[in-house]
Amino acid sequence: MAHYQGVKQSTVPTLLAHKSDALEMYKVVTCSQVSPAEQDILLGYINQTIYALDDGLRFNVKQLLVYGV
């Protein structure tokens, strides 16, 4: 638990920038000439990243709406 005490919440612009990067990587992978298995693995990791960023964005928006923070 002590490990997380110094962690600060990411801002919405930061999360959106990371999501933009992840979507660009998704596009690069889908347009690349890798095997279907490699593509599935890479897209799986990228999808997990996008889902995590979406969760962070939802949390930030909820905090803003509820607490005005």
N, CA, C and O of each residue as an XYZ file, in Angstrom:
276
protein
N       0.817     -1.190      0.000
C       0.000      0.000      0.000
C       0.866      1.262      0.000
O       0.507      2.259     -0.627
N       1.978      1.226      0.684
C       2.847      2.395      0.751
C       3.374      2.773     -0.630
O       3.668      3.938     -0.894
N       3.487      1.795     -1.493
C       3.980      2.033     -2.852
C       3.083      3.008     -3.606
O       3.581      3.798     -4.408
N       1.786      2.974     -3.369
C       0.833      3.784     -4.106
C       0.562      5.147     -3.480
O      -0.127      5.969     -4.084
N       1.077      5.401     -2.308
C       0.777      6.664     -1.640
C       1.351      7.876     -2.367
O       0.779      8.964     -2.299
N       2.465      7.703     -3.055
C       3.073      8.826     -3.755
C       2.583      8.983     -5.184
O       3.014      9.901     -5.882
N       1.689      8.105     -5.637
C       1.213      8.137     -7.013
C       0.175      9.243     -7.164
O      -0.762      9.349     -6.373
N       0.361     10.067     -8.201
C      -0.585     11.143     -8.463
C      -1.524     10.723     -9.589
O      -1.164      9.917    -10.446
N      -2.707     11.269     -9.575
C      -3.714     10.976    -10.590
C      -3.301     11.647    -11.904
O      -2.897     12.810    -11.915
N      -3.405     10.913    -12.992
C      -3.098     11.466    -14.312
C      -4.213     12.411    -14.751
O      -5.383     12.207    -14.430
N      -3.833     13.431    -15.479
C      -4.824     14.391    -15.959
C      -5.497     13.853    -17.220
O      -4.974     12.969    -17.897
N      -6.661     14.406    -17.513
C      -7.397     13.996    -18.711
C      -6.569     14.243    -19.970
O      -6.516     13.358    -20.824
N      -5.917     15.405    -20.131
C      -5.115     15.602    -21.342
C      -3.985     14.562    -21.483
O      -3.677     14.128    -22.593
N      -3.383     14.172    -20.376
C      -2.331     13.157    -20.417
C      -2.898     11.814    -20.853
O      -2.315     11.129    -21.693
N      -4.040     11.442    -20.278
C      -4.663     10.174    -20.652
C      -5.091     10.174    -22.112
O      -4.947      9.166    -22.804
N      -5.617     11.305    -22.583
C      -6.021     11.401    -23.989
C      -4.815     11.310    -24.926
O      -4.907     10.719    -26.002
N      -3.698     11.888    -24.521
C      -2.480     11.793    -25.336
C      -2.007     10.345    -25.423
O      -1.611      9.881    -26.492
N      -2.048      9.633    -24.301
C      -1.658      8.223    -24.300
C      -2.620      7.386    -25.138
O      -2.203      6.460    -25.834
N      -3.909      7.717    -25.065
C      -4.888      6.970    -25.866
C      -4.650      7.220    -27.350
O      -4.753      6.298    -28.159
N      -4.338      8.441    -27.705
C      -4.028      8.757    -29.095
C      -2.826      7.945    -29.573
O      -2.829      7.418    -30.685
N      -1.798      7.848    -28.727
C      -0.623      7.042    -29.068
C      -0.996      5.569    -29.238
O      -0.527      4.909    -30.165
N      -1.832      5.063    -28.348
C      -2.246      3.661    -28.420
C      -3.051      3.394    -29.693
O      -2.878      2.358    -30.336
N      -3.919      4.319    -30.048
C      -4.703      4.153    -31.276
C      -3.812      4.204    -32.511
O      -4.051      3.491    -33.486
N      -2.790      5.043    -32.466
C      -1.831      5.093    -33.579
C      -1.068      3.767    -33.680
O      -0.843      3.263    -34.781
N      -0.676      3.211    -32.549
C      -0.007      1.905    -32.559
C      -0.933      0.830    -33.113
O      -0.494     -0.052    -33.852
N      -2.207      0.901    -32.758
C      -3.193     -0.053    -33.263
C      -3.233      0.006    -34.789
O      -3.245     -1.022    -35.465
N      -3.254      1.233    -35.314
C      -3.285      1.420    -36.759
C      -2.012      0.854    -37.406
O      -2.081      0.194    -38.443
N      -0.877      1.109    -36.801
C       0.390      0.617    -37.345
C       0.407     -0.905    -37.367
O       0.836     -1.510    -38.349
N      -0.059     -1.523    -36.284
C      -0.051     -2.983    -36.210
C      -1.004     -3.587    -37.237
O      -0.673     -4.578    -37.888
N      -2.183     -2.994    -37.380
C      -3.146     -3.556    -38.332
C      -2.676     -3.391    -39.775
O      -3.068     -4.169    -40.645
N      -1.843     -2.391    -40.035
C      -1.334     -2.169    -41.393
C       0.013     -2.858    -41.640
O       0.515     -2.849    -42.764
N       0.591     -3.445    -40.611
C       1.905     -4.068    -40.762
C       1.782     -5.487    -41.294
O       0.708     -6.087    -41.295
N       2.899     -5.991    -41.738
C       2.916     -7.335    -42.290
C       3.529     -8.295    -41.282
O       4.642     -8.787    -41.468
N       2.795     -8.548    -40.227
C       3.204     -9.536    -39.232
C       2.236    -10.708    -39.319
O       1.166    -10.612    -39.919
N       2.634    -11.795    -38.716
C       1.767    -12.976    -38.768
C       0.476    -12.703    -37.996
O       0.448    -11.852    -37.106
N      -0.584    -13.423    -38.339
C      -1.846    -13.238    -37.611
C      -1.693    -13.469    -36.102
O      -2.321    -12.777    -35.300
N      -0.869    -14.429    -35.724
C      -0.668    -14.697    -34.293
C       0.008    -13.512    -33.610
O      -0.403    -13.095    -32.527
N       1.050    -12.969    -34.250
C       1.731    -11.799    -33.679
C       0.786    -10.602    -33.608
O       0.777     -9.858    -32.628
N      -0.001    -10.432    -34.655
C      -0.949     -9.321    -34.677
C      -1.975     -9.461    -33.552
O      -2.302     -8.479    -32.885
N      -2.480    -10.665    -33.339
C      -3.441    -10.892    -32.250
C      -2.843    -10.552    -30.896
O      -3.502     -9.944    -30.053
N      -1.594    -10.946    -30.693
C      -0.928    -10.673    -29.411
C      -0.744     -9.171    -29.225
O      -1.088     -8.623    -28.177
N      -0.204     -8.511    -30.241
C       0.038     -7.069    -30.137
C      -1.257     -6.285    -29.958
O      -1.332     -5.377    -29.130
N      -2.271     -6.638    -30.735
C      -3.550     -5.930    -30.605
C      -4.202     -6.199    -29.255
O      -4.896     -5.335    -28.718
N      -3.985     -7.383    -28.706
C      -4.496     -7.682    -27.367
C      -3.897     -6.759    -26.320
O      -4.609     -6.227    -25.469
N      -2.568     -6.568    -26.388
C      -1.911     -5.659    -25.447
C      -2.386     -4.215    -25.643
O      -2.631     -3.493    -24.677
N      -2.508     -3.819    -26.887
C      -2.952     -2.451    -27.164
C      -4.388     -2.250    -26.694
O      -4.716     -1.205    -26.132
N      -5.245     -3.241    -26.921
C      -6.634     -3.142    -26.439
C      -6.688     -3.018    -24.929
O      -7.467     -2.224    -24.401
N      -5.868     -3.792    -24.223
C      -5.829     -3.698    -22.755
C      -5.421     -2.296    -22.329
O      -5.975     -1.743    -21.378
N      -4.454     -1.724    -23.030
C      -4.008     -0.373    -22.720
C      -5.141      0.629    -22.931
O      -5.369      1.506    -22.099
N      -5.843      0.489    -24.049
C      -6.945      1.405    -24.347
C      -8.055      1.272    -23.308
O      -8.610      2.279    -22.868
N      -8.381      0.055    -22.913
C      -9.412     -0.151    -21.879
C      -8.990      0.495    -20.556
O      -9.809      1.118    -19.881
N      -7.716      0.345    -20.187
C      -7.225      0.938    -18.937
C      -7.284      2.462    -19.014
O      -7.659      3.119    -18.043
N      -6.918      3.018    -20.152
C      -6.988      4.473    -20.312
C      -8.427      4.957    -20.253
O      -8.713      5.996    -19.658
N      -9.339      4.203    -20.872
C     -10.758      4.566    -20.803
C     -11.264      4.548    -19.366
O     -12.036      5.418    -18.965
N     -10.830      3.558    -18.594
C     -11.214      3.511    -17.173
C     -10.698      4.742    -16.438
O     -11.417      5.342    -15.639
N      -9.454      5.113    -16.712
C      -8.885      6.307    -16.091
C      -9.634      7.564    -16.482
O      -9.862      8.442    -15.650
N     -10.014      7.653    -17.735
C     -10.782      8.812    -18.192
C     -12.153      8.860    -17.523
O     -12.601      9.924    -17.095
N     -12.816      7.712    -17.433
C     -14.125      7.678    -16.754
C     -13.992      8.092    -15.293
O     -14.826      8.833    -14.773
N     -12.946      7.613    -14.637
C     -12.736      7.952    -13.236
C     -12.507      9.455    -13.080
O     -13.082     10.087    -12.195
N     -11.663     10.023    -13.947
C     -11.385     11.466    -13.863
C     -12.630     12.297    -14.103
O     -12.869     13.276    -13.396
N     -13.425     11.918    -15.090
C     -14.651     12.666    -15.384
C     -15.626     12.538    -14.224
O     -16.271     13.513    -13.839
N     -15.734     11.332    -13.666
C     -16.637     11.128    -12.520
C     -16.186     11.987    -11.337
O     -17.014     12.602    -10.665
N     -14.885     12.029    -11.083
C     -14.353     12.862     -9.989
C     -14.699     14.328    -10.238
O     -15.090     15.049     -9.319
N     -14.553     14.752    -11.470
C     -14.834     16.142    -11.809
C     -16.306     16.468    -11.604
O     -16.652     17.517    -11.061
N     -17.177     15.550    -12.049
C     -18.617     15.796    -11.912
C     -19.092     15.747    -10.470
O     -19.933     16.547    -10.060
N     -18.555     14.811     -9.700
C     -19.007     14.632     -8.325
C     -18.373     15.640     -7.378
O     -19.052     16.239     -6.544
N     -17.060     15.820     -7.516
C     -16.330     16.627     -6.529
C     -15.862     17.966     -7.071
O     -15.408     18.816     -6.305
N     -15.965     18.169     -8.374
C     -15.474     19.412     -8.941
C     -13.971     19.538     -8.875
O     -13.426     20.641     -8.908
N     -13.285     18.375     -8.779
C     -11.813     18.369     -8.658
C     -11.195     18.287    -10.022
O      -9.971     18.269    -10.145
